[in-house]
Amino acid sequence: MTPGANTLLLVDDDDFALELLVGQLADMGWHHVISATSGTQALMLLKQNSARIAAIISDLSMPDMDGLVLMRHLNQFGFTGGVILVTGLQDDILKSAGGLAQAHGLDMLGCLRKPCDPAQLQQLLTRLELPSASSNPTHIDRVLTAVHLEAALAANEFLPWYQPKVDVQTGTTLGVEALARWPQADGSLIGPGVFVPAIEAAELADALFFSMARQVAADLADWRSQGIFITAAINLSMETALNLAMPEQLTKIVAAAGLCPADFVIEVTESQLMFDRAMAMESLTRLSLMGFALSIDDFGTGYSSLVQLIDLPFSELKIDGSFVRRAGHEKKAQSVLKIAILLGQSLGLQVTAEGVETAEQLDFVRSSGGHVVQGYYFAKPMPKAACTPWLGQNSTPLGLT
């Protein structure tokens, strides 16, 4: 990869697939993304931006120039960045395509089936430097070692940043979602798209979860002492969900802070629920039994959404932001968003629309019956020092019209 490259090039003739990928990558910290709807356009963009492109994520089946021909051209161009192939075709074709890319001498990061699983996509991108991270590759390699990660966890270097969840009917702030961030000494941030897969590879996922839980519990207790009464959501990885002792450990952390399980929402990404289903169901059901609220995150991007809603005691459904963004200009996306809101409400769930960034998106969610939103329109994720005054000013209705 060219030093300093910070841009991803997406190639797919399916506009919906491109939109979904852009949203997933933005959540991982990749904000420099360009898209091509054909292989020919991709090559043109590559020539114009060759020094900036860190990796290419390409579909295989495209009418203009399929992904196999595109790889041949990448080899002839001398492209040194990473390559990720995606397809909805059968696995043997995907496997053969991966072998062809390696035969061309390309830096093959991996192959994924469509729709891309966010956790798997993060894993493939871990070797690439995030734009928000330090620009020194040696620094990245050093801090991502197991020894350094363990020391950073012990020193509480991984901090919760908070993004508010707002009731659009009353304008009140109902809660916050805690998102892990890793500030560096030079003022930069290493994004979760880089450090989370490294932590999981070092078998430190439990340590990160409990570190975040302790800090969030302390912050929530401090807010309570200031008269700010909200819930806090914490993301639970499947690695930690499979730790059957986790529910008791989390309950002890909550009790030590003088709080109760009902003050917390445990968010689980929909696509992760397919792995080791029986053990995950045991942990999640026990969390619900103990009083924690469960939330199904990124709803609509996985393979078995309805099965999860039937089988597990969720109390919140979070609609993936890609549907919110597309609803502003696509009637099909508008229909999907309305149906998802209606489905969640008919099941007695709180429905939260993620990724609300504009007044138009907010109006559409509200007119579709949505009550709770989360997104840049109200606030970006922020550290506690910034979130505390924000909550103090917005704990009463915001005067929405």
C-alpha positions as CSV (number, residue, x, y, z in Angstrom):
1,M,0.0,0.0,0.0
2,T,1.3,3.5,-0.8
3,P,2.3,5.4,2.3
4,G,-0.4,7.9,3.3
5,A,-3.1,6.2,1.2
6,N,-6.4,6.7,3.0
7,T,-9.1,6.0,0.4
8,L,-11.1,3.0,-0.5
9,L,-12.4,2.4,-4.0
10,L,-15.7,0.4,-4.2
11,V,-16.7,-1.2,-7.5
12,D,-20.2,-2.6,-7.9
13,D,-23.0,-2.0,-10.5
14,D,-25.6,-2.3,-7.7
15,D,-26.3,1.1,-6.2
16,F,-27.9,-0.5,-3.0
17,A,-24.8,-2.6,-2.4
18,L,-22.6,0.5,-2.8
19,E,-24.7,2.5,-0.4
20,L,-24.7,-0.3,2.2
21,L,-20.9,-0.6,2.0
22,V,-20.3,3.1,2.3
23,G,-22.4,3.2,5.5
24,Q,-20.6,0.2,7.0
25,L,-17.2,1.7,6.2
26,A,-18.2,5.1,7.7
27,D,-19.1,3.3,10.9
28,M,-15.6,1.8,10.9
29,G,-13.9,5.2,10.4
30,W,-13.4,5.1,6.7
31,H,-14.7,8.5,5.5
32,H,-12.6,8.7,2.3
33,V,-14.5,6.4,-0.1
34,I,-15.0,6.7,-3.8
35,S,-17.3,4.5,-5.9
36,A,-17.5,3.1,-9.4
37,T,-20.4,1.4,-11.0
38,S,-18.3,-0.4,-13.6
39,G,-14.8,-1.8,-14.1
40,T,-14.0,0.8,-16.7
41,Q,-15.0,3.6,-14.4
42,A,-12.9,2.0,-11.6
43,L,-9.8,2.0,-13.8
44,M,-10.3,5.6,-14.6
45,L,-10.7,6.6,-11.0
46,L,-7.6,4.5,-10.1
47,K,-5.5,6.4,-12.6
48,Q,-6.7,9.7,-11.2
49,N,-6.3,8.7,-7.5
50,S,-3.6,6.0,-7.5
51,A,-1.6,7.6,-4.7
52,R,-4.7,7.8,-2.4
53,I,-6.2,4.4,-2.8
54,A,-5.4,2.0,0.0
55,A,-7.7,-0.9,-1.2
56,I,-10.3,-1.8,-3.8
57,I,-13.5,-3.7,-2.8
58,S,-15.0,-5.1,-5.9
59,D,-18.0,-7.2,-7.0
60,L,-17.3,-10.1,-9.3
61,S,-20.4,-10.1,-11.5
62,M,-20.7,-6.9,-13.5
63,P,-21.9,-6.4,-17.1
64,D,-19.3,-3.9,-18.3
65,M,-16.2,-5.6,-17.0
66,D,-16.4,-8.4,-14.5
67,G,-14.1,-8.6,-11.4
68,L,-11.9,-11.2,-13.0
69,V,-11.0,-9.0,-15.9
70,L,-10.6,-6.0,-13.5
71,M,-8.0,-7.9,-11.6
72,R,-6.0,-8.5,-14.7
73,H,-6.0,-4.8,-15.4
74,L,-5.0,-4.0,-11.8
75,N,-2.0,-6.3,-12.2
76,Q,-1.0,-4.5,-15.5
77,F,-1.5,-1.2,-13.8
78,G,0.9,-2.2,-11.0
79,F,-1.6,-1.6,-8.2
80,T,0.0,-2.3,-4.8
81,G,-3.0,-1.8,-2.5
82,G,-5.2,-4.4,-1.0
83,V,-8.0,-6.2,-2.8
84,I,-11.3,-7.6,-1.4
85,L,-13.7,-9.5,-3.6
86,V,-17.4,-9.7,-2.9
87,T,-20.1,-11.7,-4.7
88,G,-23.5,-13.3,-4.3
89,L,-22.4,-16.2,-6.4
90,Q,-21.5,-19.7,-5.1
91,D,-18.5,-20.2,-2.9
92,D,-16.4,-22.2,-5.5
93,I,-16.4,-19.2,-7.9
94,L,-15.4,-16.9,-5.0
95,K,-12.6,-19.2,-4.0
96,S,-11.3,-19.5,-7.6
97,A,-11.4,-15.7,-8.0
98,G,-9.3,-15.3,-4.8
99,G,-6.8,-17.7,-6.2
100,L,-6.7,-15.8,-9.5
101,A,-6.0,-12.5,-7.7
102,Q,-3.1,-14.1,-5.9
103,A,-1.8,-15.5,-9.1
104,H,-1.8,-12.0,-10.5
105,G,0.4,-11.0,-7.6
106,L,-2.2,-8.7,-6.0
107,D,-2.4,-8.1,-2.2
108,M,-5.5,-10.3,-1.7
109,L,-7.0,-9.3,1.7
110,G,-9.9,-11.8,1.3
111,C,-13.3,-12.7,-0.2
112,L,-16.7,-12.0,1.2
113,R,-20.2,-13.0,0.3
114,K,-22.9,-10.3,-0.2
115,P,-24.2,-8.6,1.8
116,C,-20.8,-8.1,3.5
117,D,-20.7,-9.0,7.2
118,P,-19.3,-5.8,9.0
119,A,-17.2,-7.8,11.4
120,Q,-15.6,-9.8,8.6
121,L,-15.0,-6.7,6.6
122,Q,-13.3,-5.0,9.6
123,Q,-11.1,-8.1,10.0
124,L,-10.0,-7.9,6.4
125,L,-9.2,-4.2,6.6
126,T,-7.1,-4.4,9.8
127,R,-3.8,-4.4,7.9
128,L,-4.8,-1.0,6.3
129,E,-4.3,2.2,8.2
130,L,-7.5,4.1,9.1
131,P,-7.7,7.8,8.2
132,S,-8.3,8.6,11.9
133,A,-5.3,6.7,13.1
134,S,-1.7,7.8,13.4
135,S,0.0,8.2,10.0
136,N,3.1,6.3,11.2
137,P,2.7,2.6,10.2
138,T,5.5,1.6,12.6
139,H,3.4,3.2,15.4
140,I,0.3,1.2,14.3
141,D,2.2,-2.1,14.2
142,R,3.7,-1.5,17.6
143,V,0.5,-0.5,19.4
144,L,-1.4,-3.4,18.0
145,T,0.7,-6.1,19.6
146,A,-0.9,-8.2,22.2
147,V,1.4,-6.9,24.9
148,H,0.7,-3.3,24.1
149,L,-3.0,-3.9,23.8
150,E,-3.1,-5.6,27.2
151,A,-1.2,-2.7,28.8
152,A,-3.5,-0.1,27.2
153,L,-6.5,-1.9,28.5
154,A,-5.0,-2.0,32.0
155,A,-4.4,1.7,31.8
156,N,-8.0,2.4,30.6
157,E,-6.7,4.0,27.4
158,F,-9.8,2.8,25.5
159,L,-12.5,5.3,26.3
160,P,-16.2,5.4,25.8
161,W,-17.5,8.2,23.6
162,Y,-21.2,8.8,23.6
163,Q,-23.8,9.5,21.0
164,P,-27.3,10.5,22.2
165,K,-30.5,8.8,21.3
166,V,-33.4,11.4,21.0
167,D,-37.2,11.0,21.1
168,V,-38.3,12.9,18.0
169,Q,-41.9,13.3,19.4
170,T,-40.8,15.1,22.5
171,G,-37.2,16.1,21.8
172,T,-36.0,14.6,25.0
173,T,-32.8,12.6,25.2
174,L,-33.5,9.0,26.2
175,G,-30.1,7.6,26.4
176,V,-26.6,7.3,24.8
177,E,-24.7,4.6,23.0
178,A,-21.1,4.1,24.2
179,L,-18.6,3.7,21.4
180,A,-15.0,2.7,22.1
181,R,-12.3,5.1,21.0
182,W,-8.5,4.9,21.5
183,P,-6.9,8.4,21.7
184,Q,-3.1,8.6,21.0
185,A,-0.5,10.8,22.6
186,D,-0.2,12.8,19.3
187,G,-3.9,13.7,19.4
188,S,-5.0,11.2,16.8
189,L,-7.5,8.4,17.3
190,I,-7.1,4.8,16.3
191,G,-10.5,3.7,15.2
192,P,-12.4,0.5,16.3
193,G,-12.1,-0.8,12.8
194,V,-8.3,-1.2,13.5
195,F,-8.1,-2.0,17.2
196,V,-11.2,-4.3,17.7
197,P,-10.1,-7.0,15.3
198,A,-6.6,-6.8,16.9
199,I,-8.0,-7.2,20.4
200,E,-10.2,-10.1,19.3
201,A,-7.1,-11.8,17.7
202,A,-5.2,-11.3,21.0
203,E,-8.2,-12.8,22.9
204,L,-8.8,-9.6,24.8
205,A,-12.4,-9.0,23.7
206,D,-13.7,-9.7,27.2
207,A,-11.2,-7.3,28.8
208,L,-12.3,-4.5,26.4
209,F,-16.0,-5.2,27.1
210,F,-15.6,-5.1,30.9
211,S,-13.3,-2.1,30.8
212,M,-15.9,-0.2,28.8
213,A,-18.7,-1.4,31.1
214,R,-16.9,-0.2,34.2
215,Q,-16.2,3.3,32.7
216,V,-19.8,3.6,31.3
217,A,-21.2,2.6,34.7
218,A,-19.1,5.2,36.5
219,D,-20.1,7.9,33.9
220,L,-23.8,6.9,34.2
221,A,-23.7,7.1,38.0
222,D,-22.0,10.5,37.8
223,W,-24.7,11.8,35.4
224,R,-27.4,10.5,37.9
225,S,-25.8,12.5,40.6
226,Q,-26.2,15.6,38.4
227,G,-29.9,14.9,37.8
228,I,-29.4,13.4,34.3
229,F,-31.4,10.2,34.1
230,I,-30.8,8.3,30.9
231,T,-29.8,4.8,29.8
232,A,-26.5,3.7,28.3
233,A,-26.0,1.2,25.6
234,I,-22.9,-1.0,25.3
235,N,-21.9,-3.1,22.3
236,L,-21.5,-6.8,23.0
237,S,-19.2,-8.9,20.7
238,M,-20.0,-12.5,20.0
239,E,-16.7,-13.5,21.6
240,T,-17.9,-12.0,24.9
241,A,-21.4,-13.3,24.5
242,L,-20.0,-16.8,24.4
243,N,-18.4,-16.3,27.8
244,L,-21.1,-17.9,30.0
245,A,-19.8,-16.1,33.1
246,M,-20.3,-12.7,31.5
247,P,-23.8,-12.0,32.8
248,E,-22.8,-12.4,36.4
249,Q,-19.6,-10.3,35.9
250,L,-21.6,-7.5,34.3
251,T,-24.2,-7.5,37.0
252,K,-21.5,-7.1,39.6
253,I,-20.0,-4.1,37.8
254,V,-23.4,-2.5,37.5
255,A,-24.2,-3.1,41.2
256,A,-20.8,-1.7,42.3
257,A,-21.7,1.6,40.6
258,G,-25.0,1.8,42.5
259,L,-27.0,1.2,39.4
260,C,-29.4,-1.6,38.2
261,P,-29.4,-3.6,35.0
262,A,-32.4,-1.7,33.6
263,D,-30.1,1.3,33.3
264,F,-28.2,-0.5,30.5
265,V,-29.0,-1.6,27.0
266,I,-26.9,-4.4,25.5
267,E,-26.5,-4.0,21.7
268,V,-25.8,-7.1,19.6
269,T,-25.1,-6.8,15.8
270,E,-27.6,-8.8,13.9
271,S,-25.2,-10.6,11.7
272,Q,-23.1,-11.9,14.6
273,L,-26.0,-13.9,16.0
274,M,-25.5,-16.6,13.4
275,F,-22.3,-17.8,15.2
276,D,-22.6,-20.5,18.0
277,R,-26.2,-19.7,18.3
278,A,-27.1,-21.9,21.3
279,M,-24.4,-20.4,23.6
280,A,-25.2,-16.9,22.4
281,M,-28.9,-17.4,23.1
282,E,-28.1,-18.6,26.6
283,S,-26.0,-15.6,27.5
284,L,-28.4,-13.1,25.9
285,T,-31.5,-14.6,27.5
286,R,-29.9,-14.6,30.9
287,L,-29.0,-11.0,30.5
288,S,-32.6,-10.2,29.8
289,L,-33.6,-12.4,32.8
290,M,-31.4,-10.3,35.0
291,G,-33.0,-7.1,33.8
292,F,-30.8,-5.8,31.1
293,A,-32.5,-4.5,27.9
294,L,-31.4,-6.2,24.7
295,S,-31.1,-4.3,21.4
296,I,-30.7,-5.8,17.9
297,D,-28.3,-3.5,16.0
298,D,-27.9,-2.9,12.3
299,F,-31.3,-4.4,11.6
300,G,-31.9,-5.2,8.0
301,T,-28.3,-6.0,7.0
302,G,-28.1,-9.7,8.1
303,Y,-29.5,-13.0,6.9
304,S,-32.1,-13.9,9.5
305,S,-33.6,-10.8,11.1
306,L,-37.0,-12.2,11.7
307,V,-35.7,-15.4,13.3
308,Q,-33.7,-13.4,15.8
309,L,-36.7,-11.2,16.7
310,I,-38.8,-14.3,17.4
311,D,-36.2,-16.3,19.3
312,L,-34.6,-13.7,21.5
313,P,-36.1,-11.3,24.1
314,F,-35.1,-8.0,22.4
315,S,-36.7,-4.7,23.6
316,E,-35.1,-2.5,21.0
317,L,-34.7,-2.7,17.2
318,K,-32.1,-0.4,15.6
319,I,-32.6,0.2,11.9
320,D,-29.3,0.4,10.0
321,G,-28.4,3.9,8.9
322,S,-28.1,2.9,5.2
323,F,-31.9,2.6,5.0
324,V,-32.3,6.0,6.6
325,R,-29.9,7.6,4.1
326,R,-31.5,6.0,1.1
327,A,-35.0,6.8,2.2
328,G,-34.4,10.5,1.3
329,H,-34.4,9.7,-2.4
330,E,-35.5,6.1,-3.0
331,K,-39.1,4.9,-2.7
332,K,-38.2,1.3,-2.1
333,A,-35.9,2.3,0.8
334,Q,-38.8,4.4,2.1
335,S,-41.1,1.4,2.1
336,V,-38.5,-0.8,3.8
337,L,-38.0,1.8,6.5
338,K,-41.7,2.2,7.2
339,I,-42.2,-1.6,7.3
340,A,-39.3,-2.0,9.8
341,I,-40.7,0.7,12.1
342,L,-44.2,-0.9,11.9
343,L,-42.7,-4.4,12.5
344,G,-40.8,-3.2,15.6
345,Q,-43.7,-1.4,17.1
346,S,-46.1,-4.3,16.4
347,L,-43.7,-6.5,18.4
348,G,-43.7,-4.0,21.3
349,L,-40.1,-2.9,20.7
350,Q,-38.6,0.6,20.9
351,V,-37.5,1.4,17.3
352,T,-34.4,3.5,16.9
353,A,-33.4,4.9,13.4
354,E,-29.6,5.2,13.2
355,G,-27.7,7.5,10.9
356,V,-30.1,10.5,10.8
357,E,-28.0,13.3,9.5
358,T,-30.4,15.8,7.9
359,A,-33.7,17.6,8.7
360,E,-35.3,15.8,5.8
361,Q,-34.3,12.4,7.1
362,L,-35.6,13.3,10.6
363,D,-38.9,14.5,9.1
364,F,-39.3,11.2,7.1
365,V,-38.6,9.0,10.1
366,R,-41.0,11.0,12.2
367,S,-43.7,10.9,9.6
368,S,-43.3,7.2,9.2
369,G,-44.1,6.7,12.9
370,G,-40.5,6.5,14.2
371,H,-40.0,7.8,17.7
372,V,-36.3,7.5,18.5
373,V,-33.3,8.6,16.3
374,Q,-29.5,8.6,16.6
375,G,-27.2,10.4,14.3
376,Y,-25.1,13.5,13.4
377,Y,-28.2,15.7,13.0
378,F,-28.3,15.9,16.8
379,A,-24.7,15.0,17.8
380,K,-21.6,13.1,16.8
381,P,-20.0,10.6,19.3
382,M,-18.2,12.7,21.9
383,P,-16.1,12.1,25.0
384,K,-17.7,12.4,28.4
385,A,-16.3,15.9,29.0
386,A,-18.3,17.2,25.9
387,C,-21.3,14.9,26.4
388,T,-22.0,16.0,30.0
389,P,-22.9,19.7,29.1
390,W,-24.7,18.5,26.0
391,L,-26.9,16.3,28.1
392,G,-27.4,19.0,30.7
393,Q,-28.7,21.3,28.0
394,N,-30.8,18.7,26.2
395,S,-32.3,16.7,29.0
396,T,-35.5,18.7,28.5
397,P,-37.5,18.9,25.2
398,L,-35.6,20.4,22.3
399,G,-38.6,22.2,20.9
400,L,-38.8,20.2,17.7
401,T,-41.5,21.3,15.2
